[in-house]
Amino acid sequence: MAAPSPRPPRASTIPPAGTRVDRLRLLGVQGSSKVMAGELSRLAGRALEGDALARFRAATPAKLGAGGLAYPFDAELATIALLYHRTSARVLWDLYESDATRLEPLYENLVEAVAADDRPWLWDGARISVLAFAPRSVAAGERQVVGTVKNAIVDGAARRGWTLTVSPDRPDLTIHARSHVDPKGTPQLTISVDLAGRPKHERGYRTRAGQAPLREDVAAYLVMLTRHDARREALIDPCAGSGTLAVEAASMARARVAWYSGRRVAAERLPALASHFQAPRRPLFGDTRPLVYANELDPEVCRLLERSVETAGVGPDVRISCGDFREIDPRELRRQAEAAGLSGGVVLCNPPWGERMGGDRSVAQLYRDLSRWCRELPGWRAGFLVAHPEFARWFGARPRSTRPVMSGPLRATFYTFDL
């Protein structure tokens, strides 16, 4: 049985070693920092004005780990990241850091910091939950770290005359405790507010999914890696499944709000950010007219594709077909794209892998057929997320680039080609 989390007396002589920080942190898949920065720069350039835009352009984002990106905290920038940024999996407001390696000094660091903090991130009567993510900087179990952070926040608020409720199932605020190593090589535990209150891939447009669904933020990451420019290029997914790549591509083209089906973000309840969510939000690039083709073989999954497109509100921008992509003439799709005033295009696909096809012979034939199909689109580009190690050989072309990508529990590779 784990020992209870500490609540040392207020008169403890343990010296504080904590630091108050004020960072906006984006977390994405491993290796995504540059892509996340590029997407946020595009969004900020359209959404921010005046001093807010000047502050953003003057700031140099810091990389925190393989998939973390940090900016000085700014309420307007945080709102843009929460509503429109699609390649991030989490948007956090980093509040405190501690280099404490034991529970007692960690508690002391945090309780004093919370008691003295005048930033409007907390309020009397708030319901909180605490989650720990690999808190390796503290020599204790994950549950003990959670308990210590929870106690410190509750007790620190109490010193300000506030009463907090611990509510793991229905929190107003979800607090994260995450370890990282600072630039000096010192392990730190960072305490943050999850501004969305949930993983950002839970957007709400995909109520059901086909076999081996692709996470929404990963799909957005792949769209960015292809360098798709919706003002000049069409995008085709010949094996669309439930439509995640198609919906993300069409939504990113116009920079639509990333939440659907009435889903709200936790930041709407924060005193520091509530006023930024009062006005309705429109697409930032509403003048863009994307053209996305999505094809799916399985009739049942195709109905899921149609539902995803409808729920996401991208029906005018996505043309759906149900059938075998080999029966579609890619040259006709190219002619349609040119008729729409587009000069090129991208084929982006997460085709079935070996485990989903029932054997190497079937999957080898599929990849060869994809290659022949794509070769009818010279001058275009293609990107494929595949876990099968023989994909490039069966596709029959040398990739322009390869990049490892985690897709759920499987380690896959993202291949890009010039056609």
Steps between C-alpha positions, in 0.01 A plus 500: 500500500643840402589743773272804524612807308667755723345808654798640691426772755510855381802569716716249311862608462539334158630775268281571196654398169201561276469757224191673370485482122255643248515297179261387231604148407387294202551125508492285187635176364873439522696720261210737428636821654593667172170406339300628799692828491430541130128443543476740795690768307250475214204528738646782708585701190132504406334513844720733705543874455699786643697439817389135527639422154818695573555305822449172318746587224759618752483179702728206422322176587693257718504128434407293803570138419445327168142618456469812715501868405482790748417871459462779756142471620259734323124469538424583138759256369371229735149551364620466141692183585199348677248577230691463175831318546455142382846338513526531879367226726493719813510874574633574849552806716820426694476660846776361723821300486678318777835324508401320820578131486297406810135544590545726804693780327273466196200569723675800659594640159147482370292598802698824542486576128123445477431704813696797361379476139271783386454377143134433416528127427319380812186603687305424814284189462688358200500124449842363414659178387873420487672271249866398499689409184824311566609723792852356500660803665344405837606187688146378563219314332262670261206484742709659774600785269134552408402512866776742593421742216128480580558571870732790426251669267206447737699623802650794312153610392377462857763750615331746266161421654384279214347154516577259216333165430688201362284356221680250274187432292361853449778753555491865403879488476731212417850550640798322343825405670766423237875452526756641260867597504575873483776649276747465789432127522303522826188280528190711564138422582270743323147569627260613229133556424367300206318783324283271289423265787528200268733371227458725197447210261158447661355762268148361483438441128593131502252316720602163356804386307604223267775249564832646623380865514753780465507753783384845390809694610724244327295542181547878519873446549515290182315768303761752611786264409375478141516883477148501356399849382123502460508825302684324216468126555233234523535215748396139437465217751426182302464282815324751725352276769278708728643819350745636755761613248238654272325688781825628647629617161177683415476651849861617508464663158241742639631488860167390644438475873621155608206407728170349390177351637474764770836418659644781712845561643584532868662841444156654454463473880837654586476863616813577295346379174121498530450834324683372191230239433191720510487595132427240228808384313513471124756329273815709480548432127138497392596623153693178423312246284659160561433202276534163675412158358431211737437144382422192711447141390293363790134615479451504878820698558402731215186590695725593793705714262186681385393557861842638600500743208147615578564542875821696435315733263742447212251348257538782242877437491516117496386284209425145614495181295440144618677223314838367391748779428631291208172569321548876528693675222753726674536701180135599528557620857794702372280658231242592765770660712628702206145606416474632857808715438748278686845437357604184686410258771589255774406136550489435875408159629516265797452179301426162660806337653588132505314435825185649348524316165544134598835431333801640317378396154187715525679798646784484245247511216319792661820704530599426139154607385527820704831573330356452149201715592716782636725500193206635302548825695848619393615818669292432810628381837396203711520405866426160658493394863584129508635254755597226253881490456477405131280791394767700313620194309150398395407859417798496266639850554759670716333722760598864523485471878411254775399581855406273791151567638321331787146408396332367811709211635672438165816666375442595138696688235378799303633490142486795261554477123528735207282349227 
